[in-house]
Amino acid sequence: MPEFVPLAEGIVDAILESDPGLATYAGDHRFDDRIPDLSPGAIADRVTMLRDAADALAGIDPEVFDPEDQVDHAILAAMVERGLFELTDVREHEWNPLEHNPGPLLHALISRQFAPADERLASLGGRLAAIPDALATARAVLRDVPRIHAETAVGQFAGTAALIRDELPALLDKEPGMRSAVEPAAAAALAALSEFDGWLRTRLDSGEPGRDPRLGRPLWEARLWHTLDTELPAAEVLSRARANLAQVTDELRERAAELLGGPADDKTVRRALDSLAAEHPGNATIVDLAKVTMDEATAFVRDHDVLTLLDDPLVIEEMPEFARGVAVAYCDPPGPLETADVPTFYCIAPTPSDWSPERVESFYREYNDHMIRNLTVHEAMPGHFLQIAHSRRFRAATRVRALGWSGPFVEGWAVYAEELMASLGFGGLPIRIQQLKMQLRMSLNAIIDQLVHCEAMPESEAMSMMTGQGFQEEGEAAGKWRRALLTSTQLSTYFVGYTEVAAIAAARPFGATPKAWHDAMLAHGSPPPRHLATLLGV
C-alpha cells in the first residue's frame, strides 16, 4: 500500500518533534534548541498524538506490504504502543528525577562537532534558557520519589552543573561573540540546578523512603513485553536464564580447572578468578588500557575475518560525571539520522574520589585487565561500536528503523560478540574465563531483574546470589543491585537478546561464510531479533 510511507514518515516527524532529546540522539538537529516538556499539558498532547498514530497504523493492512515495510509497520506500531504505555502506565516522569536531567542533551551539543560552534552554541543557549522552567516543572510533577533515584540524581545533576561550568567555556572561547547570548542563560541554568539540588537533598534529609522502586509483577511484565518485543513470556525468560546459569557454571568450572589444575569445582573457579583479578588497571590507566584493547580486538577481527570492519571514528574517554551511577561503561554512537562525520564515544567510569582504597581495589579486581578486554569486545569491537556503525548504513523508504532500534538486538549482538571472540581464541583462556563469568552475570541480571520487581527479592538475597553463584566482587554486586532498582527490565535485554541473536547466527545457511552471515545480520539496521529472522528468512 503506497500510503504507508507518507503515514510512517508523518508519525516519525511527530514523535521527533514531541521529544527533542530523542531527535538529537537520532541525529535530527531541527529541535536542538529545545528540551523535553514534561508538564501535564505537554504529556497529554503527546498521548493524543500517539493514540492518533496507533489508530492510523491499525487502519491499514500490512499483509499487502513487501517484507521490509511489514517489518517497519510492526516496529512503528510497537514503538507507538510502548510510548503510550510509558506515559500512561509507568509515568516515570512523575517519580524519577533522572528523567528530568538535561545533562545528556547539553553534552550532545558540546561534545559532538556535527555543526560549527556558533550553530551549536545557539542551540545550547536555547536549551540552557529552558532549564529553569523545566526544573520548575520537575518539582511540580515529581512526587513520592524513591530514595535510590533521588540519591543517584544528586550525583548526576551535580555532573550537569559541572558540565556547564567546565566545558561550556571552552566552546565559547571558539566563538566569543556568543558570550552575551549564552552566558546569562548558563548562569540562570546553574542557579536552577542549585535550587533543584537543594530540593532533592531536602527530600533525602527528610528520611522519607518515597515509593518502592519495584514495579510489581503486572506492571513489570507489561514493561518487559514492550521492552523485549518477543514472544517469550516472563516465566520462560526466568526458566531459560536459570538453565543457562547452571550450564555456564559447569563450563566455567572446567575452564578454571584447565587453567590451574585441580578439581572442576567452585573453589577452583575462585582461585582462577583471584589469579586473573590480580592483574588490573587503576584510575590513571583504565582509559589507556581500553585503547590498547581496542587495537588488539580490531586486529583480531581483521585477522579472523569475523565481519567487515568500518573506518568510523571512535573516541575512548573517561565517562562524564552526569552519566555516572548506573553502568561502568557505555557506547555513545552518532544517531542513525546524523549526516555529519562525528565519532562514537566509548566511555569508562573510574572510581569516585571519595571511595576507600579497599572499595577501589575491589572494583579493579572485578574490572581487571582481562575483563576490560572482554568489555571492549562488548562495547566496541565487534560489539556496539561496530554493530551500530553497520546499522547506521542501513537505508529504507522510511526512518522507522532509525528510531525503532531494538535494545535486545543491540545488547544481544554485543554478548554474542563476546562469546564469538572468546571461542575464536581472543585473549586465550583468561578471556574465555572472564567471558563465561560475564555470561553468569547476564543470566543473573535477568533472574534478579524479575525477582526484584515481581517477588520483592531482598538486597541480601540478591547480593548473596551475585557474589556466590556469580563470583562477583561485592562492589560490582552492589552496583548491580542499584541498577536493578533504577532500570527495570533493561537488565533482561542482555539474556533474551543474546539467546535470540545466537539462534540467528547458528542458522547460517549452508555455503555462507561466517563473515558473510555476520555482515548480513548487521545489514538491516537494529530491528528486534524476531523481525531480523524474518528478513533473513530463518
N, C-alpha and C positions, 0 to 999 in steps of 0.2 A: 504494500500500500504506500503510495508516494507521500501521503500526509504524515507518516511517522517522522521523517527527518525534520521538517519545519516544527512539528509539535515538540519533538525532543529538544531541538535547539532553543525553542522558546522557554521550555521548562528549565533547561540548564542556565539560561540567562537570568531567569527569575531567582533561581537558587543562588547564583553568584552575587546578584545584587542584594539579596537579603542577608548574605553572610560575607562581608568584605574580608574577613580573615581567611575564609576558605578560598576566596578569589585570589588573594595574594599568594597563598601557599600553592595554588594551582598554576600560578604564573600569569594570571589575568590581572593587569595593573590598573584597570579602569576605576577601581574603588579604593586605591591605596591611601587616600586621604581620610578614610572613614574607619571606625572601629565598630564592632557589632553592637546593635541596640538591643539590649536585653530587658527593656521596660515592658510592662504588661501589654501596652498597646501594640508595640512592635512585634512581640511574640504572637499576639492574636492575629496580626496581619500575616505573619509568616505561616501560621497554622492554616489560615484561609487559603493562602496561595498553594500550600502543599495538598490540601484537600481537593482543590480545583484540579491540580495536576494529577492526583490519583484518579479522580473521576474521568479525566480526559484519557488517561492511559488505559483505564478499564473499558473504555468505549470503543477500542479498536481491537481487531483480532490479529494477534501476532503470527498465527499459523500460516498466513499467506506471505509472510516476510521471508527474505533469504536468511540463512543461519546467523550471519553477523548481526542483522537488525533484530532477529529474535532474541539473541543474547543481550543486545543493548536495551531492548524493551524490558526484559526481565530485570536487568541491572538497575535501570532507571526507576522502575516500579518499586523495587526493593529499597532503593535509596530514598525515595519519597516516603514510603511507609516507615522506614527507620527514622527519618526526620520527624514525622508526626509522633511516633512512639516516644522519642526522646523528649519532645517538647510538651507532650500532653500526659504522659505516664510517669516517666522518670523525673522530669522537671529539675534537672541537676542545677540549672542556673539559679534555682531558688534556695539551694542549700550548700552548694560547693563554691567557695570563693575562687578556686583556681580557674573556674570558667570565666572569671572577670579580669584575669591578669592580662594587661596589654603588652607585657614584655615581648612575647614572641612576634607580635605584629610590628613593634618598633624595630626589633632586631632584624627582621626580614628586610627592612628598608635600609638599615645601616650596613649590614654585612654583605649583602648581595649587590654587586655593581651592575645591575641589569639596565640602568639608565644613568645619564650624567648626574653628578652630585646635586646640582641645583634642582633637578626634577624630583629626586628622591627627598631632598630637604623640604620642598614644597609640600609633598605628601606627608612627610614627618610632622611638619607644622600643623597640618590638619588633624592628624591623629593625636598629637600632644594636646592640642586645644580641646579635643573631645574627651580627654581623660577625666577632668573634674566632674563633668556631668555623668560620665559612665560609672565612676566610682560612687557618686551620689545615688545613682540607680541601684548599684550593687548593695549599698547599705539599706536601701528601701526594700529590695526584694528578698535579700538573704535572711533566712530565719532558721533557727534550730540547727546551726552549723555543727557538724561533727568535729570533735576536738582535734582529731588527727588531720582533718582537712585544714582547720584553722592554723595548726602548727606548721604544716607544710607551706601554706600560703604566706605566712610571715616571712619565711626564708625566700620564697620566690619573688614576692613583691619587693623585698629589700634588694634582690638582684635586679629587678626592673629599674628601681631608683638609681642603682649603681650604673646601669647601662646608660641612662640619661646623663648622669654626671660625668662618667668616664669616657664614653665612646662617642657621644654626640659632638663634643667639642672638636675632635679630630676631623670629623666630616665637615663641620662648619669652617674649619681652617682652610678647606679647599674652596669654599665659597663664602668669604667673609661678608659679602653683600647681603647674605641671607640672615645675618645675625639679628637684625632688628625685627624680623618677622618670626623667627623661630625661638629665640632665647626667652621672650616673655611667656610663650606657650610652654616652654620647658620648665620655667620657674613655677608656673601655675600647676603643671602636672606633678612636679616634685612636692609641692605643698599638699596637693590632693592625695598623693601616695603616702605622705607622712601622716595625714589625717586618717587615712584608711588603715595604716599600720596601727595607729592608736586604737581605732575601733576594734580591730582584730584582737589586740593584746588585752583590751578591756574584757572581751568575752573569754579569753583564756584565763585571765586573772580571777574571773568570777567563779571558776571551778565548775561551771555547768558543762556537762559532757556533750550536750547537743543531741541530735538524733543518732540512732545507731547507724553507722555507715553500711552495715549489712543490708542488702536489698530485700532479703526474704525470698523463698523459693518461687512464688508466682511471678514476681517482677524480674528476678534474676533469670529464670528460664525463658521468659519472653525476650529479655535483652540478649540472652545467648543466641536465640533463634535469629534475631535481627543481626547480631554481630557476625555469626558464622556463615549464614546463608547456606546451610547444609541440611541434608535430610536426617542427620543423626540426632536423636533425642538426647536430652541431658543424661539420662540413665545409661545410655550406651556410651556416651563420652566418658563417663566415670568408670564404667566397666573396662573399656579399652585402655584407659590410662593406667588402671591398676594392673592389668595384664602386661602392659608394656614395661611397667616398673619392675615387675618380677623377672621378665625376660632379660632386660638390660642389666639388672643386678647380677644375674648369673654370668653374663658375658664379662662384666667388669671384674668380677672375682677371678675369672680365668685369665684375663689380661694382666691383672695385678700379680698373679702367681707367675705368669710368663716373664714379667719384669724383674721380680725379686726372688722367685723361687718360693717354696713353702706351699701350704695348702691353699686351695681356692676358696677363701672364706673372707668374712668382713674384716677380720683382724689384718689380713694381708692387704686388703684394699686400703685400709687406713695407713698402713706402713708405706704403701706405694704413693698414696696421695701426700703424705707427710714429706717424703723424699722429693717429690716434684714441687711442693709448696715452698721448699727452702730456696728455690731459685726464683727470685721475684724482683720486680722493679720497685721504685719508690715514687713519691710525688714529683721529684725532679726528673725522673727518667721514663715515666709511663707513656707520655706522648711520643717521645723519641722511639721507644720500643714498638709502639703501634706503627710508626712509619717504617721501621725495619721489617716488621712482619708483613706489612702491605707489599713491600718489594718481594719478599720471599713467596707470598701467596700468588702474586701476579706471575712470577717466573714459573711457578709450579703449574698454574692453569695453562700457561702457554706451552710448556714442555709436554704436558699430558693431554693436550687437545680436549680440554674439558668443555669449553664452549668458546664462542667468538669474543675476543677482547675488543673493547672500545676505548677510544682515547679521550674520553670526557675528563675534565679536570677534577681532582679530588684534593681537599684540604683537610689535614688531620690536625686537630687542635683541642685545647682544653675546653670542656663544656662550660658555656656561660652560666653564671650564678643563677639567673632567673629560671633556668631549666632544671636545676638540680633537685634531688629529693625523691625522684620516682625511679629512674633507671641509672645504671652506671655508665652506659654508653648509648649513643643513638646515631643513626644515619639521617642527615637532613639534606635531601636532594632538591634540585630545582623542580618547580612544578611541571606537570606534563604539558601545560599550555605555554610555558616560558619559551620565548624565542631568542633571548639574549644568551651569550656564551658565559654562563656563570657556573661556579663549581658546586660540587656536592661537599658537604661537611661531615666528616666522621669525628664525632666529639666524645671524649672520655673525661669523666669527672675524677679528679684527685680527691683525697680525703679532706674534709673540712679542717680548718686551722685549729678548732677547739677540741679535736679528738685526742684521746690519750694515746701514748705510744703503743700501748697494748692493743687498742682498737685499730690503729693504723696497721700494725703488724698482722692482725687477723685479716684485715681487708686484703692486704697484698699476698698473704698466703692463699687466699681464695683466687685473687686475680694475679696469679704467678706468671712467669714467662710463657709457659705452655698454654695456660688459659687465655692469655692475651692473643696468642697466635690463633687459637680457636675462635676467640671473639672477633678478630679481624676477618676471619673467613665469614662469619655470620653477618657482621655489619657492612663489610666492604667487598671482599674478593674471594669467591664469586657470589657472595650473598647480596645484601641490599643494594650496595652501590652499583654493581654490575647488572643485577636484575632490573633495577629501576632505570638504568641507562638504556637498556634494551626496550623497556616499556615505553619510555618517552619517544621512541622512534615509531611507535605504532600510530597509524593514521586510519581514520574511518570517516564515514559520512557525517557522523555526529561527534560531539565532545563528551558523550556519556561515559565512555570508559576512562576518559581523563579525570573525571570526578569520582566515578564509582569504583575506585580501586579497592581490592579486597585485602583486608588485614590478614585473614587466614592464608591467602596465597602468598603474600609478601613474606610473612613470618615463616610459613611452611617451606617456601623455597630456601630461605636462609638456613633453617635447621637441616633440610635435605642437603644443602651445600656443605654443612659441617660433616655430615656422615659421608658424603661422597669424597671429600678431600681426605678424610682420615682413612677411608677404605683404600684409596689410591696410594697411601703411604706418606702424606704430607706430615712432616714433623715426627714421623716414626711412632713407636709405641707410646711415648709420653703424650702426644697429641691424641692418639686413639683413646687413651685412658681419660683424658680431660673431656673429650667429646662424649664418651659414654657417661661421664658424670653430668655433663650438660643434658644428656637425654633423660637421666634420672630427674634432673631439675625440671625439665619440660613436662614430664609426666606428673610430677608432684605439683607443678603450677596448676595443671588442670584439676587435679584432685582437691587441692586446697582452695582454689577459686570457688569450686562448687560447695565444698563442705563449710567454708567460712560463711558464705552468703545464704546458704539454704538450710544448714543444720547447726548454725551458731557454734562452729568449732572454736574452742578457746585458744588463746595465744599459746599457752603452754603445750597443748597437744600439737599444734601446727609446728612450733619450734622443735619439739621432740622428733616429729616426722622428718623435718628437713635436715636436722643435724644428725639424726640416726640413719634412717633409710636413704637420705640424700647425701650423706657425708659432707654436708656444707659447714663452713665456718659459722660461728654463732652470729657474727656481724652480717654476713650475707643473708642468713635466715631471717634476722630481724628486719632487714631491709625489704625482703620479700613479703613478710607479714604486713608491713606498711603498704606495700604496693597492692596486695590483695584487697585491702580495705579501700585504697584510693582509686583503683581501676577495675571495677567489677567486669567480668567476662573477658577482659583483654588477655589475661594470663592463659585462657583456654585456647586462644588463637594459634599458639605455637604447636600444641599437640595435634589438634584437629587439622590444622593446615598441613603439618608435616605428613600425617598419615595419608591425606588425600593427594598431596603433591608426589610423595614417594610412590603411590599406586600408579599415578600417571607415568612417572619415569620408568616404572617397571613394565609398563605396557608398550615399550618401544617396539615399533614394527620390525619384522624380520628384514634385514638388509640395511636398516638405518644405523649409522654410526652413533655412538653416544653423543658426540659433539653436535651432529645434525639434529638429533632429537631434543637435546637441551636447547639449542637455538630455536627450534620450533615451539617448545614450551614457553619461551620468552617472547614470542613474536606477536602476541595478541593483547598487549597491554598487561594489566594486572587483574584479570577477572576472577571471580570466585572459582575455586577448582572444579566444581561441577560443570560450570559453563566452559571452562578450558577443555575438559574432557570431551564435551560435545563438539567444540570447534576442531579438536584434533581427531575426532572420530574414534575414540577409545571408550 
